[in-house]
Amino acid sequence: MSRKLSPVIAGAAIAALAACFSQDPAPPRELVDLHDTDVIGAWRNVATGEVLRFEADGQFTTANLPYQMYEHYFPEDLPRDFDPAQDKLPASGEWLLGRALGNPEGPRNTITLRVHTLAGSANRTSFDLRAEVHNGVVFIAYYIGDPDLGNRILYEKCEGRCPMGDSQ
């Protein structure tokens, strides 16, 4: 016995699918070609004020790495009973500047963080941040999920001392 969809249900299904694919993607972002000297220094998380420091010797430190970097991909690396509303994730490790995966001729706009220590424990994870220009200002972005959705954590380079979260 075969079943046929009613025209109303079929129409609703087509409309729902069309809505999924017709959403406007995140606005285009201009990529920037960086040099190590452009990265070195303190970068402030625009939303929280926390500071991410890049040293000339290729090391990085932060008093609070965003937990979203671990929440979905490496939840086992978060401290037991971790509460993002109260707890911080101090981290340190190495940073490397390079080109995006799959774009060997493109701009050097990818900063790879190789985390060696997270919340006082040894760690061996890595994350890519992407340098972008918005309205003439360079930001470093960490995308949570699909970059087309625009859900990201932004860092802006501090000129002089960072105004907030300068705890390291």
PyMOL CGO cylinders between C-alpha atoms (Angstrom):
from pymol import cmd
from pymol.cgo import CYLINDER

trace = [
    CYLINDER, 0.00, 0.00, 0.00, 1.43, 3.37, -0.92, 0.3, 1, 1, 1, 1, 1, 1,
    CYLINDER, 1.43, 3.37, -0.92, 0.77, 6.59, 0.93, 0.3, 1, 1, 1, 1, 1, 1,
    CYLINDER, 0.77, 6.59, 0.93, 0.52, 10.01, -0.62, 0.3, 1, 1, 1, 1, 1, 1,
    CYLINDER, 0.52, 10.01, -0.62, 1.33, 13.23, 1.16, 0.3, 1, 1, 1, 1, 1, 1,
    CYLINDER, 1.33, 13.23, 1.16, -1.44, 15.73, 1.31, 0.3, 1, 1, 1, 1, 1, 1,
    CYLINDER, -1.44, 15.73, 1.31, -0.71, 18.88, -0.70, 0.3, 1, 1, 1, 1, 1, 1,
    CYLINDER, -0.71, 18.88, -0.70, -0.73, 20.94, 2.53, 0.3, 1, 1, 1, 1, 1, 1,
    CYLINDER, -0.73, 20.94, 2.53, 1.89, 18.75, 4.23, 0.3, 1, 1, 1, 1, 1, 1,
    CYLINDER, 1.89, 18.75, 4.23, 4.02, 18.59, 1.08, 0.3, 1, 1, 1, 1, 1, 1,
    CYLINDER, 4.02, 18.59, 1.08, 3.84, 22.38, 0.71, 0.3, 1, 1, 1, 1, 1, 1,
    CYLINDER, 3.84, 22.38, 0.71, 4.79, 22.91, 4.34, 0.3, 1, 1, 1, 1, 1, 1,
    CYLINDER, 4.79, 22.91, 4.34, 7.75, 20.54, 3.99, 0.3, 1, 1, 1, 1, 1, 1,
    CYLINDER, 7.75, 20.54, 3.99, 9.01, 22.35, 0.88, 0.3, 1, 1, 1, 1, 1, 1,
    CYLINDER, 9.01, 22.35, 0.88, 8.64, 25.74, 2.60, 0.3, 1, 1, 1, 1, 1, 1,
    CYLINDER, 8.64, 25.74, 2.60, 10.54, 24.50, 5.65, 0.3, 1, 1, 1, 1, 1, 1,
    CYLINDER, 10.54, 24.50, 5.65, 13.39, 23.18, 3.51, 0.3, 1, 1, 1, 1, 1, 1,
    CYLINDER, 13.39, 23.18, 3.51, 13.53, 26.37, 1.48, 0.3, 1, 1, 1, 1, 1, 1,
    CYLINDER, 13.53, 26.37, 1.48, 13.77, 28.40, 4.69, 0.3, 1, 1, 1, 1, 1, 1,
    CYLINDER, 13.77, 28.40, 4.69, 16.74, 26.31, 5.84, 0.3, 1, 1, 1, 1, 1, 1,
    CYLINDER, 16.74, 26.31, 5.84, 18.66, 27.10, 2.68, 0.3, 1, 1, 1, 1, 1, 1,
    CYLINDER, 18.66, 27.10, 2.68, 17.59, 30.68, 2.14, 0.3, 1, 1, 1, 1, 1, 1,
    CYLINDER, 17.59, 30.68, 2.14, 18.96, 32.14, 5.37, 0.3, 1, 1, 1, 1, 1, 1,
    CYLINDER, 18.96, 32.14, 5.37, 21.45, 34.89, 4.76, 0.3, 1, 1, 1, 1, 1, 1,
    CYLINDER, 21.45, 34.89, 4.76, 24.97, 33.75, 5.62, 0.3, 1, 1, 1, 1, 1, 1,
    CYLINDER, 24.97, 33.75, 5.62, 27.08, 35.79, 8.03, 0.3, 1, 1, 1, 1, 1, 1,
    CYLINDER, 27.08, 35.79, 8.03, 28.31, 38.99, 6.38, 0.3, 1, 1, 1, 1, 1, 1,
    CYLINDER, 28.31, 38.99, 6.38, 31.50, 38.55, 4.36, 0.3, 1, 1, 1, 1, 1, 1,
    CYLINDER, 31.50, 38.55, 4.36, 34.68, 39.21, 6.30, 0.3, 1, 1, 1, 1, 1, 1,
    CYLINDER, 34.68, 39.21, 6.30, 37.83, 40.57, 4.78, 0.3, 1, 1, 1, 1, 1, 1,
    CYLINDER, 37.83, 40.57, 4.78, 40.81, 38.34, 5.48, 0.3, 1, 1, 1, 1, 1, 1,
    CYLINDER, 40.81, 38.34, 5.48, 44.10, 39.93, 6.44, 0.3, 1, 1, 1, 1, 1, 1,
    CYLINDER, 44.10, 39.93, 6.44, 47.68, 38.82, 5.81, 0.3, 1, 1, 1, 1, 1, 1,
    CYLINDER, 47.68, 38.82, 5.81, 49.59, 39.01, 9.11, 0.3, 1, 1, 1, 1, 1, 1,
    CYLINDER, 49.59, 39.01, 9.11, 53.21, 38.88, 10.18, 0.3, 1, 1, 1, 1, 1, 1,
    CYLINDER, 53.21, 38.88, 10.18, 54.36, 37.55, 13.55, 0.3, 1, 1, 1, 1, 1, 1,
    CYLINDER, 54.36, 37.55, 13.55, 54.93, 41.12, 14.74, 0.3, 1, 1, 1, 1, 1, 1,
    CYLINDER, 54.93, 41.12, 14.74, 51.25, 41.88, 14.06, 0.3, 1, 1, 1, 1, 1, 1,
    CYLINDER, 51.25, 41.88, 14.06, 50.19, 39.07, 16.40, 0.3, 1, 1, 1, 1, 1, 1,
    CYLINDER, 50.19, 39.07, 16.40, 52.66, 39.64, 19.25, 0.3, 1, 1, 1, 1, 1, 1,
    CYLINDER, 52.66, 39.64, 19.25, 51.06, 41.48, 22.16, 0.3, 1, 1, 1, 1, 1, 1,
    CYLINDER, 51.06, 41.48, 22.16, 47.82, 41.46, 24.13, 0.3, 1, 1, 1, 1, 1, 1,
    CYLINDER, 47.82, 41.46, 24.13, 44.41, 40.83, 22.57, 0.3, 1, 1, 1, 1, 1, 1,
    CYLINDER, 44.41, 40.83, 22.57, 41.19, 41.51, 24.50, 0.3, 1, 1, 1, 1, 1, 1,
    CYLINDER, 41.19, 41.51, 24.50, 38.07, 39.35, 24.22, 0.3, 1, 1, 1, 1, 1, 1,
    CYLINDER, 38.07, 39.35, 24.22, 35.51, 41.92, 23.03, 0.3, 1, 1, 1, 1, 1, 1,
    CYLINDER, 35.51, 41.92, 23.03, 32.66, 40.33, 25.03, 0.3, 1, 1, 1, 1, 1, 1,
    CYLINDER, 32.66, 40.33, 25.03, 34.40, 39.50, 28.34, 0.3, 1, 1, 1, 1, 1, 1,
    CYLINDER, 34.40, 39.50, 28.34, 37.52, 41.66, 28.48, 0.3, 1, 1, 1, 1, 1, 1,
    CYLINDER, 37.52, 41.66, 28.48, 39.72, 38.61, 29.11, 0.3, 1, 1, 1, 1, 1, 1,
    CYLINDER, 39.72, 38.61, 29.11, 43.20, 38.91, 27.64, 0.3, 1, 1, 1, 1, 1, 1,
    CYLINDER, 43.20, 38.91, 27.64, 45.08, 36.52, 25.36, 0.3, 1, 1, 1, 1, 1, 1,
    CYLINDER, 45.08, 36.52, 25.36, 48.82, 37.27, 25.17, 0.3, 1, 1, 1, 1, 1, 1,
    CYLINDER, 48.82, 37.27, 25.17, 51.09, 36.27, 22.31, 0.3, 1, 1, 1, 1, 1, 1,
    CYLINDER, 51.09, 36.27, 22.31, 54.81, 36.42, 23.09, 0.3, 1, 1, 1, 1, 1, 1,
    CYLINDER, 54.81, 36.42, 23.09, 57.67, 36.91, 20.61, 0.3, 1, 1, 1, 1, 1, 1,
    CYLINDER, 57.67, 36.91, 20.61, 59.10, 33.48, 21.54, 0.3, 1, 1, 1, 1, 1, 1,
    CYLINDER, 59.10, 33.48, 21.54, 55.98, 31.74, 20.18, 0.3, 1, 1, 1, 1, 1, 1,
    CYLINDER, 55.98, 31.74, 20.18, 54.28, 31.20, 23.54, 0.3, 1, 1, 1, 1, 1, 1,
    CYLINDER, 54.28, 31.20, 23.54, 50.78, 32.30, 24.54, 0.3, 1, 1, 1, 1, 1, 1,
    CYLINDER, 50.78, 32.30, 24.54, 49.06, 32.70, 27.90, 0.3, 1, 1, 1, 1, 1, 1,
    CYLINDER, 49.06, 32.70, 27.90, 45.58, 33.62, 29.09, 0.3, 1, 1, 1, 1, 1, 1,
    CYLINDER, 45.58, 33.62, 29.09, 43.82, 33.73, 32.44, 0.3, 1, 1, 1, 1, 1, 1,
    CYLINDER, 43.82, 33.73, 32.44, 40.64, 32.42, 30.82, 0.3, 1, 1, 1, 1, 1, 1,
    CYLINDER, 40.64, 32.42, 30.82, 40.49, 30.52, 27.55, 0.3, 1, 1, 1, 1, 1, 1,
    CYLINDER, 40.49, 30.52, 27.55, 36.87, 30.43, 26.32, 0.3, 1, 1, 1, 1, 1, 1,
    CYLINDER, 36.87, 30.43, 26.32, 35.30, 27.16, 27.46, 0.3, 1, 1, 1, 1, 1, 1,
    CYLINDER, 35.30, 27.16, 27.46, 33.45, 26.94, 24.13, 0.3, 1, 1, 1, 1, 1, 1,
    CYLINDER, 33.45, 26.94, 24.13, 36.72, 25.77, 22.59, 0.3, 1, 1, 1, 1, 1, 1,
    CYLINDER, 36.72, 25.77, 22.59, 36.37, 22.58, 24.68, 0.3, 1, 1, 1, 1, 1, 1,
    CYLINDER, 36.37, 22.58, 24.68, 32.66, 22.23, 25.31, 0.3, 1, 1, 1, 1, 1, 1,
    CYLINDER, 32.66, 22.23, 25.31, 31.77, 20.29, 22.15, 0.3, 1, 1, 1, 1, 1, 1,
    CYLINDER, 31.77, 20.29, 22.15, 35.04, 18.85, 20.89, 0.3, 1, 1, 1, 1, 1, 1,
    CYLINDER, 35.04, 18.85, 20.89, 37.07, 18.04, 24.01, 0.3, 1, 1, 1, 1, 1, 1,
    CYLINDER, 37.07, 18.04, 24.01, 34.69, 18.09, 27.01, 0.3, 1, 1, 1, 1, 1, 1,
    CYLINDER, 34.69, 18.09, 27.01, 36.84, 15.49, 28.78, 0.3, 1, 1, 1, 1, 1, 1,
    CYLINDER, 36.84, 15.49, 28.78, 39.62, 18.10, 28.99, 0.3, 1, 1, 1, 1, 1, 1,
    CYLINDER, 39.62, 18.10, 28.99, 37.53, 20.49, 31.08, 0.3, 1, 1, 1, 1, 1, 1,
    CYLINDER, 37.53, 20.49, 31.08, 38.16, 20.26, 34.83, 0.3, 1, 1, 1, 1, 1, 1,
    CYLINDER, 38.16, 20.26, 34.83, 35.75, 18.04, 36.75, 0.3, 1, 1, 1, 1, 1, 1,
    CYLINDER, 35.75, 18.04, 36.75, 32.70, 20.01, 37.92, 0.3, 1, 1, 1, 1, 1, 1,
    CYLINDER, 32.70, 20.01, 37.92, 33.68, 22.93, 35.68, 0.3, 1, 1, 1, 1, 1, 1,
    CYLINDER, 33.68, 22.93, 35.68, 31.08, 25.74, 35.80, 0.3, 1, 1, 1, 1, 1, 1,
    CYLINDER, 31.08, 25.74, 35.80, 31.55, 28.32, 33.04, 0.3, 1, 1, 1, 1, 1, 1,
    CYLINDER, 31.55, 28.32, 33.04, 29.53, 30.86, 35.02, 0.3, 1, 1, 1, 1, 1, 1,
    CYLINDER, 29.53, 30.86, 35.02, 32.07, 30.79, 37.87, 0.3, 1, 1, 1, 1, 1, 1,
    CYLINDER, 32.07, 30.79, 37.87, 35.26, 29.02, 36.82, 0.3, 1, 1, 1, 1, 1, 1,
    CYLINDER, 35.26, 29.02, 36.82, 38.10, 30.22, 34.61, 0.3, 1, 1, 1, 1, 1, 1,
    CYLINDER, 38.10, 30.22, 34.61, 40.30, 28.22, 32.25, 0.3, 1, 1, 1, 1, 1, 1,
    CYLINDER, 40.30, 28.22, 32.25, 43.85, 29.52, 32.52, 0.3, 1, 1, 1, 1, 1, 1,
    CYLINDER, 43.85, 29.52, 32.52, 45.89, 28.20, 29.62, 0.3, 1, 1, 1, 1, 1, 1,
    CYLINDER, 45.89, 28.20, 29.62, 49.32, 28.40, 28.07, 0.3, 1, 1, 1, 1, 1, 1,
    CYLINDER, 49.32, 28.40, 28.07, 51.17, 26.89, 25.17, 0.3, 1, 1, 1, 1, 1, 1,
    CYLINDER, 51.17, 26.89, 25.17, 52.52, 27.71, 21.72, 0.3, 1, 1, 1, 1, 1, 1,
    CYLINDER, 52.52, 27.71, 21.72, 51.14, 29.79, 18.89, 0.3, 1, 1, 1, 1, 1, 1,
    CYLINDER, 51.14, 29.79, 18.89, 51.94, 29.55, 15.19, 0.3, 1, 1, 1, 1, 1, 1,
    CYLINDER, 51.94, 29.55, 15.19, 50.94, 31.85, 12.35, 0.3, 1, 1, 1, 1, 1, 1,
    CYLINDER, 50.94, 31.85, 12.35, 50.14, 30.23, 9.02, 0.3, 1, 1, 1, 1, 1, 1,
    CYLINDER, 50.14, 30.23, 9.02, 47.76, 29.92, 6.12, 0.3, 1, 1, 1, 1, 1, 1,
    CYLINDER, 47.76, 29.92, 6.12, 44.30, 28.40, 6.29, 0.3, 1, 1, 1, 1, 1, 1,
    CYLINDER, 44.30, 28.40, 6.29, 44.07, 24.68, 5.68, 0.3, 1, 1, 1, 1, 1, 1,
    CYLINDER, 44.07, 24.68, 5.68, 43.38, 24.09, 2.01, 0.3, 1, 1, 1, 1, 1, 1,
    CYLINDER, 43.38, 24.09, 2.01, 44.61, 27.54, 0.99, 0.3, 1, 1, 1, 1, 1, 1,
    CYLINDER, 44.61, 27.54, 0.99, 48.42, 27.27, 0.66, 0.3, 1, 1, 1, 1, 1, 1,
    CYLINDER, 48.42, 27.27, 0.66, 48.62, 30.43, -1.46, 0.3, 1, 1, 1, 1, 1, 1,
    CYLINDER, 48.62, 30.43, -1.46, 46.24, 32.47, 0.70, 0.3, 1, 1, 1, 1, 1, 1,
    CYLINDER, 46.24, 32.47, 0.70, 46.97, 35.07, 3.37, 0.3, 1, 1, 1, 1, 1, 1,
    CYLINDER, 46.97, 35.07, 3.37, 48.74, 34.17, 6.61, 0.3, 1, 1, 1, 1, 1, 1,
    CYLINDER, 48.74, 34.17, 6.61, 45.64, 34.69, 8.70, 0.3, 1, 1, 1, 1, 1, 1,
    CYLINDER, 45.64, 34.69, 8.70, 45.39, 31.53, 10.79, 0.3, 1, 1, 1, 1, 1, 1,
    CYLINDER, 45.39, 31.53, 10.79, 46.79, 31.46, 14.32, 0.3, 1, 1, 1, 1, 1, 1,
    CYLINDER, 46.79, 31.46, 14.32, 47.03, 27.97, 15.74, 0.3, 1, 1, 1, 1, 1, 1,
    CYLINDER, 47.03, 27.97, 15.74, 46.99, 27.69, 19.53, 0.3, 1, 1, 1, 1, 1, 1,
    CYLINDER, 46.99, 27.69, 19.53, 48.66, 24.53, 20.80, 0.3, 1, 1, 1, 1, 1, 1,
    CYLINDER, 48.66, 24.53, 20.80, 47.50, 24.26, 24.40, 0.3, 1, 1, 1, 1, 1, 1,
    CYLINDER, 47.50, 24.26, 24.40, 50.06, 22.63, 26.70, 0.3, 1, 1, 1, 1, 1, 1,
    CYLINDER, 50.06, 22.63, 26.70, 48.52, 23.52, 30.06, 0.3, 1, 1, 1, 1, 1, 1,
    CYLINDER, 48.52, 23.52, 30.06, 44.82, 24.00, 30.82, 0.3, 1, 1, 1, 1, 1, 1,
    CYLINDER, 44.82, 24.00, 30.82, 43.60, 24.86, 34.33, 0.3, 1, 1, 1, 1, 1, 1,
    CYLINDER, 43.60, 24.86, 34.33, 46.87, 23.58, 35.80, 0.3, 1, 1, 1, 1, 1, 1,
    CYLINDER, 46.87, 23.58, 35.80, 46.84, 20.22, 34.00, 0.3, 1, 1, 1, 1, 1, 1,
    CYLINDER, 46.84, 20.22, 34.00, 48.83, 19.00, 31.03, 0.3, 1, 1, 1, 1, 1, 1,
    CYLINDER, 48.83, 19.00, 31.03, 46.92, 19.28, 27.77, 0.3, 1, 1, 1, 1, 1, 1,
    CYLINDER, 46.92, 19.28, 27.77, 47.53, 18.50, 24.10, 0.3, 1, 1, 1, 1, 1, 1,
    CYLINDER, 47.53, 18.50, 24.10, 44.78, 20.20, 22.13, 0.3, 1, 1, 1, 1, 1, 1,
    CYLINDER, 44.78, 20.20, 22.13, 44.97, 22.81, 19.41, 0.3, 1, 1, 1, 1, 1, 1,
    CYLINDER, 44.97, 22.81, 19.41, 42.60, 25.38, 17.95, 0.3, 1, 1, 1, 1, 1, 1,
    CYLINDER, 42.60, 25.38, 17.95, 42.69, 27.70, 14.96, 0.3, 1, 1, 1, 1, 1, 1,
    CYLINDER, 42.69, 27.70, 14.96, 41.84, 31.38, 15.23, 0.3, 1, 1, 1, 1, 1, 1,
    CYLINDER, 41.84, 31.38, 15.23, 41.29, 33.47, 12.11, 0.3, 1, 1, 1, 1, 1, 1,
    CYLINDER, 41.29, 33.47, 12.11, 42.41, 37.06, 11.58, 0.3, 1, 1, 1, 1, 1, 1,
    CYLINDER, 42.41, 37.06, 11.58, 39.81, 39.24, 9.88, 0.3, 1, 1, 1, 1, 1, 1,
    CYLINDER, 39.81, 39.24, 9.88, 39.19, 42.91, 9.22, 0.3, 1, 1, 1, 1, 1, 1,
    CYLINDER, 39.19, 42.91, 9.22, 35.89, 44.55, 10.20, 0.3, 1, 1, 1, 1, 1, 1,
    CYLINDER, 35.89, 44.55, 10.20, 35.48, 48.25, 9.40, 0.3, 1, 1, 1, 1, 1, 1,
    CYLINDER, 35.48, 48.25, 9.40, 39.25, 48.67, 9.13, 0.3, 1, 1, 1, 1, 1, 1,
    CYLINDER, 39.25, 48.67, 9.13, 40.01, 47.01, 12.51, 0.3, 1, 1, 1, 1, 1, 1,
    CYLINDER, 40.01, 47.01, 12.51, 41.85, 43.67, 12.74, 0.3, 1, 1, 1, 1, 1, 1,
    CYLINDER, 41.85, 43.67, 12.74, 40.20, 41.05, 14.95, 0.3, 1, 1, 1, 1, 1, 1,
    CYLINDER, 40.20, 41.05, 14.95, 41.10, 37.48, 15.77, 0.3, 1, 1, 1, 1, 1, 1,
    CYLINDER, 41.10, 37.48, 15.77, 38.05, 35.22, 15.67, 0.3, 1, 1, 1, 1, 1, 1,
    CYLINDER, 38.05, 35.22, 15.67, 37.32, 31.77, 17.05, 0.3, 1, 1, 1, 1, 1, 1,
    CYLINDER, 37.32, 31.77, 17.05, 34.26, 30.32, 15.32, 0.3, 1, 1, 1, 1, 1, 1,
    CYLINDER, 34.26, 30.32, 15.32, 31.87, 28.17, 17.33, 0.3, 1, 1, 1, 1, 1, 1,
    CYLINDER, 31.87, 28.17, 17.33, 30.42, 25.71, 14.84, 0.3, 1, 1, 1, 1, 1, 1,
    CYLINDER, 30.42, 25.71, 14.84, 29.76, 26.68, 11.24, 0.3, 1, 1, 1, 1, 1, 1,
    CYLINDER, 29.76, 26.68, 11.24, 31.52, 29.97, 10.33, 0.3, 1, 1, 1, 1, 1, 1,
    CYLINDER, 31.52, 29.97, 10.33, 28.59, 30.88, 8.05, 0.3, 1, 1, 1, 1, 1, 1,
    CYLINDER, 28.59, 30.88, 8.05, 26.41, 31.27, 11.14, 0.3, 1, 1, 1, 1, 1, 1,
    CYLINDER, 26.41, 31.27, 11.14, 28.67, 34.02, 12.47, 0.3, 1, 1, 1, 1, 1, 1,
    CYLINDER, 28.67, 34.02, 12.47, 28.77, 32.63, 16.03, 0.3, 1, 1, 1, 1, 1, 1,
    CYLINDER, 28.77, 32.63, 16.03, 32.26, 33.65, 17.10, 0.3, 1, 1, 1, 1, 1, 1,
    CYLINDER, 32.26, 33.65, 17.10, 34.45, 34.93, 19.87, 0.3, 1, 1, 1, 1, 1, 1,
    CYLINDER, 34.45, 34.93, 19.87, 36.31, 38.09, 18.87, 0.3, 1, 1, 1, 1, 1, 1,
    CYLINDER, 36.31, 38.09, 18.87, 39.60, 39.46, 20.16, 0.3, 1, 1, 1, 1, 1, 1,
    CYLINDER, 39.60, 39.46, 20.16, 40.81, 42.98, 19.44, 0.3, 1, 1, 1, 1, 1, 1,
    CYLINDER, 40.81, 42.98, 19.44, 44.46, 43.95, 19.82, 0.3, 1, 1, 1, 1, 1, 1,
    CYLINDER, 44.46, 43.95, 19.82, 45.17, 46.23, 22.76, 0.3, 1, 1, 1, 1, 1, 1,
    CYLINDER, 45.17, 46.23, 22.76, 47.14, 49.38, 22.22, 0.3, 1, 1, 1, 1, 1, 1,
    CYLINDER, 47.14, 49.38, 22.22, 49.10, 49.86, 25.43, 0.3, 1, 1, 1, 1, 1, 1,
    CYLINDER, 49.10, 49.86, 25.43, 47.52, 48.22, 28.47, 0.3, 1, 1, 1, 1, 1, 1,
    CYLINDER, 47.52, 48.22, 28.47, 44.26, 46.40, 27.99, 0.3, 1, 1, 1, 1, 1, 1,
    CYLINDER, 44.26, 46.40, 27.99, 41.39, 48.29, 29.64, 0.3, 1, 1, 1, 1, 1, 1,
    CYLINDER, 41.39, 48.29, 29.64, 39.79, 45.18, 31.20, 0.3, 1, 1, 1, 1, 1, 1,
    CYLINDER, 39.79, 45.18, 31.20, 40.75, 41.67, 32.24, 0.3, 1, 1, 1, 1, 1, 1,
    CYLINDER, 40.75, 41.67, 32.24, 44.47, 42.48, 32.23, 0.3, 1, 1, 1, 1, 1, 1,
    CYLINDER, 44.47, 42.48, 32.23, 45.19, 39.85, 34.86, 0.3, 1, 1, 1, 1, 1, 1,
    CYLINDER, 45.19, 39.85, 34.86, 48.23, 38.31, 33.23, 0.3, 1, 1, 1, 1, 1, 1,
]
cmd.load_cgo(trace, "trace")
